[in-house]
Amino acid sequence: MSKIVILGTEVQIIIAVYLIFRLKLSLSMSGEEEENAAELKIGDEFLKAKCLMNCEVSLILEHKYEQLQQMSEDPLNQVSQVFEKSLQYVKRFSRYKNPDAVRQVRELLSRQQLAEFELCVLGNLCPETVEEAIAMVPSIKSRGRGHDDEAIEKMLNDMSLIKKFE
């Protein structure tokens, strides 16, 4: 029984970002480099990196899975277990399933002058209150971008509406 093991570029990027994050975490624990997500001190490479929400990763992996299934002539060929587990994980924790809703949430959060990291945390966790949003992303209030409680509440309400009408 042969097995197809293909990791697309998107999956390789996700894995690379995860490994870099783990390396940076271990460096910060050893005291070599001080980082603080609450103050958005996460390193230049993370501030400049394009982050993806779980729902975006789910759409990418689902598309890749469909491509692999179409390319496979042998019904015994399978995608790797890592690929399948990754797909299951992001599907399970995706707050938005509809591609239009995913795009709308990305656009909504992008208009808020959020760093990619902040955008993805809010898009993945979908806080319901201003207090939850600030607890999850403390830097949302500390960067002087005019995110008062009313602006944050409007953003959260807009996200909730997108989810409701998905």
C-alpha positions in Angstrom: 0.0 0.0 0.0 1.5 3.3 -1.1 1.0 6.5 0.7 1.1 10.1 -0.6 2.7 12.4 1.8 2.5 16.0 0.4 2.7 19.1 2.5 1.7 22.2 0.5 3.5 25.5 0.8 0.8 26.8 3.2 1.2 23.9 5.6 5.0 24.2 5.5 4.7 27.9 6.3 2.4 27.2 9.3 4.8 24.5 10.6 7.7 26.9 10.2 6.0 29.7 12.0 5.1 27.3 14.8 8.7 26.1 15.1 10.0 29.6 15.2 7.5 30.5 17.9 8.6 27.5 20.0 12.2 28.4 19.5 11.6 32.0 20.5 9.6 30.9 23.5 12.4 28.7 24.7 14.9 31.6 24.1 12.7 33.9 26.1 12.4 31.4 28.9 16.2 31.1 29.0 16.4 34.8 29.4 18.2 35.5 26.2 15.4 37.6 24.7 12.6 39.3 26.5 9.2 39.3 24.8 5.8 40.3 26.0 2.7 39.7 23.9 0.7 42.0 26.2 2.8 44.9 25.0 3.1 43.4 21.4 6.8 42.7 21.9 6.7 39.5 19.9 9.8 40.0 17.7 10.1 41.7 14.3 9.6 38.5 12.3 6.2 38.0 14.0 5.1 41.6 13.7 5.8 41.5 9.9 4.5 37.9 9.4 1.1 37.3 7.8 -0.9 35.4 10.4 -3.8 33.2 9.6 -6.9 32.6 11.6 -7.9 28.9 12.2 -10.9 29.4 9.8 -8.5 30.6 7.0 -6.1 27.7 7.6 -9.2 25.4 7.5 -10.2 26.7 4.0 -6.6 26.3 2.7 -6.3 22.8 4.0 -9.7 21.7 2.8 -8.8 23.0 -0.7 -5.5 21.2 -0.6 -7.3 18.0 0.6 -9.7 18.2 -2.3 -6.9 18.6 -4.8 -5.1 15.6 -3.4 -8.2 13.5 -3.6 -8.7 14.5 -7.2 -5.1 13.8 -8.1 -5.1 10.4 -6.6 -5.8 7.6 -9.0 -5.2 4.9 -6.4 -8.0 4.8 -3.8 -5.5 3.4 -1.3 -3.4 6.6 -1.4 -4.0 8.8 1.6 -2.8 12.1 2.9 -0.4 12.1 5.8 -1.7 11.6 9.3 -0.3 15.0 10.3 -2.2 16.7 7.4 -5.5 15.0 8.5 -5.0 15.9 12.2 -4.2 19.5 11.3 -7.3 19.7 9.2 -9.4 18.2 11.9 -8.0 20.6 14.5 -8.6 23.8 12.5 -12.1 22.6 11.5 -12.9 22.0 15.1 -11.7 25.4 16.4 -12.8 27.5 13.4 -15.4 30.0 14.5 -16.4 30.8 10.9 -17.1 28.1 8.3 -18.4 30.1 5.4 -15.7 31.6 3.1 -17.6 34.9 2.8 -17.8 35.2 6.6 -14.1 34.5 6.9 -13.3 37.2 4.4 -15.7 39.7 6.1 -14.1 39.0 9.5 -10.6 39.5 8.1 -11.7 42.8 6.4 -13.4 44.0 9.6 -10.4 43.3 11.8 -8.0 44.7 9.3 -9.7 48.1 9.3 -9.0 48.3 13.1 -5.3 48.9 12.7 -4.5 45.7 14.5 -1.3 43.8 14.2 -1.7 40.4 12.5 -1.1 38.7 15.8 -3.9 40.7 17.5 -6.2 40.2 14.5 -5.8 36.4 14.6 -6.3 36.1 18.4 -9.5 38.1 18.2 -10.7 36.2 15.1 -9.9 32.8 16.6 -11.3 33.4 20.1 -14.2 35.7 19.3 -14.5 37.4 22.7 -18.0 38.5 23.6 -17.2 41.4 25.9 -14.8 44.3 25.9 -13.2 42.9 29.0 -12.6 39.5 27.4 -11.1 41.2 24.3 -8.7 43.3 26.5 -7.8 40.2 28.6 -7.0 38.2 25.5 -5.2 41.1 23.7 -4.0 43.7 26.2 -2.1 45.5 23.6 -5.3 46.5 21.9 -5.6 49.4 24.5 -1.9 50.2 24.9 -0.8 51.2 21.5 -2.5 54.5 21.3 -4.7 53.6 18.3 -7.9 55.0 19.6 -9.4 51.7 20.6 -11.7 52.9 23.4 -14.2 50.6 24.9 -17.0 51.7 22.5 -14.9 51.0 19.4 -13.9 47.6 20.7 -17.5 46.8 21.6 -18.7 47.8 18.1 -16.0 45.6 16.5 -17.1 42.7 18.7 -20.8 43.3 17.8 -19.9 43.3 14.1 -18.0 40.0 14.5 -21.0 38.6 16.3 -23.4 39.7 13.5 -21.1 38.1 10.8 -21.3 34.8 12.8 -25.0 35.1 13.4 -25.8 35.5 9.6 -23.2 33.0 8.4 
